[in-house]
Amino acid sequence: MATLTAPGQSATFGGTLHVSETHTITVLVNNEPGVLARVSGLFARRGYNIESLTVSITDNANVSRMTIVVGGDSDVLEQITKQLHKLLDVRKVYDYLDTPMLARELALIKVNA
């Protein structure tokens, strides 16, 4: 099985072609124990794979920001955002589908000389 990846898209060849885009979602949630488990459990129950997850506190100590990168088409993204809005601890869901954004990556590399 060969895998081909391009920025924002991935495809797997094994007899069938599967193409999915990556989407970035930011969720503002209450800063309480168990919220991360409930949000990640929602993805697991629906069978969606979280490609990247970053959680940090905001300037308000009662609110945390979750930045989630998930693969799928626009229907998957719409379903995820609807399900996230149903959770009690979720305050706001931002979908960056049509919004220009800057994405950065960080790598820590140890070199033995």
N, C-alpha and C positions, 0 to 999 in steps of 0.2 A: 504494500500500500504506500503510495507516494503522497506527500503533502505539499501543497503550494500555498504560500501566503503572500499577500500584498498589503500595503497600508490600508487599514480599515476593512479588509475582507480576508476570508480564509476559505480554502476549498480542499476537499479530500477526495482522492480518486481510489476507488476500490470497486469498480463496476458501476457505481452511481456517483453523480456529481452533487455535492452539497455545498451551497454557497451561503455564507452568512456574513453580515456586517457586524462590526462592533459598535456599541452604543454606550455613551457615558451618561449616567444618571446621578444627580446629587440629591440626597435625602436629608432634610433637617429633622432630627428626632429628639425626643426628651432624653436627657442624660441620666438614665436610670439603668440599674442592673437588669440584664436579660433582654434588652432591646436588640442588641446585635444578634442574639440567638433567634429571636422571633423573625427578624428581617431575613437572615440567612436561611432559616427554616422555610420561609415562604418560597424562596428560590428552589430549595431542595424538593419540597413537596410538588412543585410544578414541573420539576425536571429541567430547570434552567441552570446553566453553568455560569458561575461568577468567574470571570477572567481576572479581575483585579478588584480589590476592596481596600479602601483607606478610610479610617475613622479618626476624627480629631475633634477636639473641643472648640467651640466658637468663642467669641468675645463674651457671650452670655454663658455663665457656668452651668445653666440648666439645659442647654441645647448642644447637641453634637452634630457634626456634619459627616455623612457617609457618602463617599464618592465610589460608585460602583460601575465597573465596565462589564458589560454582558454582551454575548453574541446572539444574533438572531435578526430577523427581518422586522419591519415596522409593526406588523401585527403582534409579534412577541413583545416588543417594546411597549405597545399600547396596553397589552394584557398585564404586564409587570407593573406599570404605573397605576393602573386601576386597582390592582391587588394591594399595592403599597399604600394607597390612599385609604384603604379599609382598616389598616392597622391603627390602633388607638394611640400609640406613642409617636406616630408620624405626624409632623407639623406641616411640612411642605415637600413637594417632589418637583425637582427641576429636570426637564428633559432637554438635552443639548442636541436634539436631532437637526434642527434648522438654525442653530446658533453657532456662529464662528467661535472657536475656542482654541486656546493654546495648551498643548499637552507636552509634558516633559517627562523624561525618564532619568533615573539615577542609577549608576552602577559603582559598586565598591570592588576594586580589583587589587589583589595582593600580588606583587611581583617579587620573586626571589632573584637577587642579582649575584 
